[in-house]
Amino acid sequence: MMKFIQSALSRLKRRNKPRLLLARYEQPGRPNTTHYALIVASKSEIEARMTGKEAGQMPGTKFEIKRCPSTTTGAFRELWQVEVVEVPDFELDTGIHSCAVIGKVQ
């Protein structure tokens, strides 16, 4: 009986992994241009929004890669910087055009 319970609990843990989403954002001040970000968010909150159920806040982590021009050596170079932002509620993140779930996070 104990093995059955442990097996059920381990399956439950696997099913409730956070989800990885790809979000498409509108760039402020630049019409008809978009950029993308990866978002890690709770499975239960994502499912609640997808099924139209009442949902609370949707906290998560947003990963964006930004291009930063640099002229520190006298020559123009483009540097890429990863920005990680903890977002308390993605409902308040106004620039999102669309969002798609692309996988589970281990």
C-alpha positions in Angstrom: 0.0 0.0 0.0 2.8 2.4 0.9 4.5 1.9 -2.6 1.2 2.7 -4.3 0.9 6.0 -2.3 4.5 6.9 -3.1 3.9 6.2 -6.7 0.8 8.3 -6.8 2.5 11.2 -5.1 5.5 11.0 -7.5 3.1 11.1 -10.5 1.2 14.0 -9.0 4.5 15.9 -8.5 5.4 15.3 -12.2 2.0 16.6 -13.3 2.2 19.9 -11.5 5.5 21.1 -13.0 5.7 24.8 -13.9 5.1 25.5 -17.6 7.4 27.3 -20.1 5.6 29.8 -22.3 6.6 31.9 -25.3 5.2 35.4 -25.1 5.0 37.8 -28.0 5.2 41.5 -26.9 4.5 44.7 -28.7 7.4 47.1 -28.5 6.5 50.4 -27.0 7.0 53.4 -29.3 7.7 51.1 -32.3 4.5 50.3 -34.2 4.3 46.9 -36.0 7.4 45.5 -34.2 7.4 42.7 -31.7 9.8 40.9 -29.4 9.6 37.6 -27.6 10.2 36.4 -24.0 10.2 33.1 -22.3 8.0 32.9 -19.2 8.0 30.2 -16.5 4.6 30.2 -14.6 2.5 27.9 -12.5 0.5 25.2 -14.3 -2.6 25.7 -12.2 -2.9 29.4 -13.0 -2.3 28.8 -16.7 -5.0 26.2 -16.8 -7.4 28.4 -14.9 -7.0 31.1 -17.5 -7.2 28.7 -20.5 -10.5 27.2 -19.2 -12.1 30.5 -18.2 -12.2 29.6 -14.5 -11.8 32.2 -11.8 -8.0 32.7 -11.3 -6.0 34.7 -8.9 -2.7 36.4 -9.6 -0.4 34.7 -12.1 3.2 35.2 -10.9 6.1 34.0 -12.8 9.6 34.7 -14.1 10.2 36.4 -17.5 13.4 35.9 -19.4 14.2 38.4 -22.1 17.3 38.8 -24.3 18.0 42.5 -25.2 20.4 43.9 -27.7 22.6 46.6 -26.3 24.8 48.7 -28.6 28.2 49.5 -27.2 31.0 51.7 -28.3 33.4 51.2 -25.4 36.4 50.3 -27.6 35.8 53.0 -30.2 34.2 50.5 -32.6 30.5 49.8 -32.7 29.6 46.4 -31.2 26.3 44.8 -30.3 26.1 43.0 -27.0 23.3 40.7 -25.9 22.1 40.8 -22.4 19.7 38.4 -20.6 17.3 40.1 -18.3 15.4 38.0 -15.7 12.4 39.6 -14.1 10.1 38.3 -11.4 6.6 39.4 -12.4 4.0 39.4 -9.6 1.0 39.1 -12.0 1.2 38.7 -15.8 -2.3 40.2 -16.1 -0.7 43.6 -15.4 2.0 43.1 -18.0 0.4 45.2 -20.7 2.5 44.6 -23.7 1.7 40.9 -24.2 0.0 40.2 -27.6 -0.1 36.4 -27.4 1.3 33.6 -25.3 1.7 29.8 -26.0 2.6 27.0 -23.7 5.7 25.2 -25.2 6.7 22.7 -22.5 7.2 21.6 -18.9 10.0 22.8 -16.7 12.0 20.1 -14.8 
